[in-house]
Amino acid sequence: MRAKRTSSALPQTRREQGLSPAERSLRARLAAHSMHARHDSRETTTAARVAFLARFEAEVDPDGALSPEERRRRAEHARRAYFTRLALASAKARRGKRSGGAAA
C-alpha cells in the first residue's frame, strides 16, 4: 500500500495544478476515507504502532537487562509521559494564542 502513495515533494501533475489548497485537502480526505473503507485501519497501521511502542521499550531498557514485565511497565510510563508532555505543550500553545502572545 505504501508504494501507491506519493510524496507531496513530487512535482504536481497538470490536474493538481488547478486545485486550490482546500480542494487538494478535500481530495486527500476522500482518498483517506476510500482507503479506510476498503482496509482495516488496525491492519494498515500495525507496523507503525509496533515501531512507535518499541521506541519506549528501547528508551527505558537500551541494554535489554530488564525482565519483559518490568520493561513493559516502564515503557508504559514512558509512553504516558510522552503524551502528557504533548498535552502540556498543547495547553501552553492554546493559552498563548488566547492571550495573543507567544507561549511561555
Rosetta blueprint (number, residue, H / E / L):
1 M L
2 R H
3 A H
4 K H
5 R L
6 T L
7 S L
8 S L
9 A L
10 L L
11 P L
12 Q L
13 T L
14 R H
15 R H
16 E H
17 Q H
18 G L
19 L L
20 S L
21 P H
22 A H
23 E H
24 R H
25 S H
26 L H
27 R H
28 A H
29 R H
30 L H
31 A H
32 A H
33 H H
34 S H
35 M H
36 H H
37 A H
38 R H
39 H L
40 D L
41 S H
42 R H
43 E H
44 T H
45 T L
46 T H
47 A H
48 A H
49 R H
50 V H
51 A H
52 F H
53 L H
54 A H
55 R H
56 F H
57 E H
58 A H
59 E H
60 V H
61 D L
62 P L
63 D L
64 G L
65 A L
66 L L
67 S L
68 P H
69 E H
70 E H
71 R H
72 R H
73 R H
74 R H
75 A H
76 E H
77 H H
78 A H
79 R H
80 R H
81 A H
82 Y H
83 F H
84 T H
85 R H
86 L H
87 A H
88 L H
89 A H
90 S H
91 A H
92 K H
93 A H
94 R H
95 R H
96 G H
97 K H
98 R H
99 S H
100 G L
101 G L
102 A L
103 A L
104 A L
